[in-house]
C-alpha cells in the first residue's frame, strides 16, 4: 500500500496516465477491473476520489472536509429556499404558486422533488424548473 505522499503523487499523475495504466490502477484500487467501455474522462475523478478516501478516510468526516477547498463544495447541495417560501409564476394568464416544504416543492397539493416536473406540467413541454420560475442563479461577472 503506497504511503500518503506516494498517493498524492499518484493523484497528480492521473491526467497524464494512459488508459491501460488507469485500468491497472482501477484494478488495484477497487479489486476488480473497470467496465470495458468506461472512458478515461470518467475513470480519473473516480480514481482520484478513491485514492483520497484511502489517504483521509471514507465518508463525509470533518477530517476529510478540512482537506477539501471550500470552492470545491457545490452550492447545489445547499438548500436554495427556506421552508414556506412561495414561488409564483404567471403562465398564459394563470397564476401558478409553488410552496417550499421540507419534502420538496408543493404544487396543487402534490409534492415534487424539484421545480422541473412542475414547469413541465404547467407548460406541457420540457423546461428547466429554475429557468421557468426565474429562480436560476445568475452567473457572477468576473
PLY file of the C-alpha trace (Angstrom):
ply
format ascii 1.0
element vertex 142
property float x
property float y
property float z
element edge 141
property int vertex1
property int vertex2
end_header
0.00 0.00 0.00
1.61 3.34 -1.04
2.33 6.00 1.57
0.40 9.29 1.70
2.99 11.22 -0.36
3.03 8.48 -2.99
-0.77 8.53 -3.17
-0.81 12.30 -3.61
1.74 11.97 -6.43
-0.47 9.28 -7.96
-3.44 11.67 -7.98
-1.33 14.36 -9.62
-0.25 11.90 -12.32
-3.80 10.80 -13.23
-4.33 13.37 -16.03
-1.32 12.07 -17.97
-1.89 8.33 -17.46
-2.70 6.07 -20.40
-5.87 4.02 -20.46
-4.02 0.73 -19.74
-2.33 2.34 -16.72
-5.68 3.75 -15.49
-7.27 0.30 -15.88
-4.44 -1.30 -13.87
-4.76 1.35 -11.16
-8.52 0.79 -11.07
-7.93 -2.93 -10.52
-5.52 -2.09 -7.66
-7.89 0.39 -6.01
-11.19 -1.47 -6.39
-10.13 -5.11 -6.61
-11.90 -5.63 -9.94
-11.38 -4.31 -13.46
-13.39 -1.34 -14.72
-16.18 -1.87 -17.24
-14.65 -2.27 -20.72
-16.30 0.84 -22.16
-15.61 3.12 -19.17
-13.81 6.14 -20.62
-10.71 7.79 -19.17
-12.57 11.05 -18.53
-14.79 9.24 -16.01
-12.11 6.97 -14.60
-9.82 9.80 -13.47
-12.12 11.57 -10.96
-13.38 8.26 -9.54
-9.82 7.06 -9.03
-8.82 10.41 -7.51
-11.69 10.16 -5.04
-10.85 6.56 -4.17
-7.19 7.39 -3.54
-8.18 10.37 -1.39
-10.52 8.11 0.57
-7.54 5.96 1.39
-5.49 8.99 2.45
-8.08 10.81 4.55
-10.66 8.11 5.29
-14.05 7.30 3.78
-17.26 9.22 4.23
-18.04 12.86 4.93
-15.99 13.21 8.10
-14.78 16.53 9.44
-11.18 15.45 8.87
-11.90 14.88 5.20
-13.68 18.20 4.75
-10.80 20.22 6.12
-8.69 18.98 3.19
-11.27 19.95 0.55
-11.09 23.55 -0.65
-14.26 25.50 0.14
-14.78 26.39 -3.52
-14.90 22.67 -4.38
-18.07 22.09 -2.36
-21.06 22.51 -4.65
-23.69 25.13 -3.92
-26.21 22.70 -5.41
-26.22 20.71 -2.16
-27.24 23.76 -0.16
-30.97 24.42 0.16
-31.86 27.36 -2.05
-35.02 28.43 -0.23
-36.34 28.35 3.29
-39.37 26.27 4.16
-42.56 28.20 3.45
-41.11 30.25 0.57
-43.70 30.81 -2.17
-42.59 30.80 -5.78
-45.14 32.40 -8.10
-45.24 32.40 -11.91
-47.89 33.57 -14.32
-48.26 31.42 -17.45
-50.81 32.08 -20.19
-52.99 34.22 -17.95
-53.00 31.83 -14.97
-51.05 32.28 -11.73
-49.19 29.21 -10.51
-47.90 29.04 -6.92
-45.36 26.61 -5.51
-44.58 26.35 -1.79
-41.22 25.08 -0.49
-41.70 22.30 2.08
-39.22 20.09 3.95
-40.03 17.30 1.48
-39.63 19.39 -1.68
-41.97 21.64 -3.66
-45.74 21.56 -3.23
-47.91 22.42 -6.22
-51.67 21.76 -6.18
-51.40 19.55 -3.07
-48.73 17.31 -4.63
-45.08 17.23 -3.53
-42.34 17.27 -6.18
-38.60 16.82 -5.62
-37.70 19.64 -8.00
-39.26 22.52 -9.91
-38.77 20.95 -13.34
-41.68 18.47 -13.26
-43.94 21.31 -12.13
-42.79 23.51 -15.02
-43.35 20.57 -17.40
-46.85 20.03 -16.02
-47.77 23.71 -16.41
-46.35 24.19 -19.91
-46.82 20.74 -21.39
-43.20 20.77 -22.60
-39.77 20.05 -21.11
-38.50 23.03 -19.16
-35.80 23.68 -16.61
-37.81 24.43 -13.47
-35.42 27.13 -12.20
-35.43 28.78 -15.65
-39.23 28.67 -15.91
-39.79 30.07 -12.42
-36.97 32.61 -12.73
-35.02 31.16 -9.82
-31.93 30.12 -11.75
-28.81 31.60 -10.08
-27.28 34.44 -12.02
-23.76 33.98 -13.39
-21.22 36.01 -11.47
-19.41 38.57 -13.51
-15.62 38.41 -13.38
0 1
1 2
2 3
3 4
4 5
5 6
6 7
7 8
8 9
9 10
10 11
11 12
12 13
13 14
14 15
15 16
16 17
17 18
18 19
19 20
20 21
21 22
22 23
23 24
24 25
25 26
26 27
27 28
28 29
29 30
30 31
31 32
32 33
33 34
34 35
35 36
36 37
37 38
38 39
39 40
40 41
41 42
42 43
43 44
44 45
45 46
46 47
47 48
48 49
49 50
50 51
51 52
52 53
53 54
54 55
55 56
56 57
57 58
58 59
59 60
60 61
61 62
62 63
63 64
64 65
65 66
66 67
67 68
68 69
69 70
70 71
71 72
72 73
73 74
74 75
75 76
76 77
77 78
78 79
79 80
80 81
81 82
82 83
83 84
84 85
85 86
86 87
87 88
88 89
89 90
90 91
91 92
92 93
93 94
94 95
95 96
96 97
97 98
98 99
99 100
100 101
101 102
102 103
103 104
104 105
105 106
106 107
107 108
108 109
109 110
110 111
111 112
112 113
113 114
114 115
115 116
116 117
117 118
118 119
119 120
120 121
121 122
122 123
123 124
124 125
125 126
126 127
127 128
128 129
129 130
130 131
131 132
132 133
133 134
134 135
135 136
136 137
137 138
138 139
139 140
140 141
